[in-house]
Amino acid sequence: MIDNNTIELPKNSFDDLFEPTLFNTRAYYDTKSNILYITSSNSDGAGGYEIVLVIEKSQYKERKIVYGF
């Protein structure tokens, strides 16, 4: 929620993700730009990835994923 507004993420923003690790999840809010960044470092032991969800002006915008470690 941001300012009493519930932000809904589309299913395709998370339905193909594996092994989320909530203790490696963080949220950062840029007040000047009104952008919320949700980051997470996830792994299944054999491979891992980093993800950033971008929510701009209370609207889901995109996600970025980096693999390879």
C-alpha positions, 0 to 999 in steps of 0.5 A: 500500500502507498498512501492508502492505495493498494498496489496490485502486481500483474500475475506475470510480474511474479508467476515465473519466479522461483525460490523467493527468499524473503529475508533478501527482499528490500524496498526502497522509496525515492520520494523525489521521483515517487518510485518504489523499488522492490529488490530481491536476491533469490536462489535454488542453490543451483542458480540464482537471480536478482529482481527489481520491481518498479512501481512509479506513481502508485502504478506497476511499471516493470521488472528487471531480472539478472541471471548468471550467478 
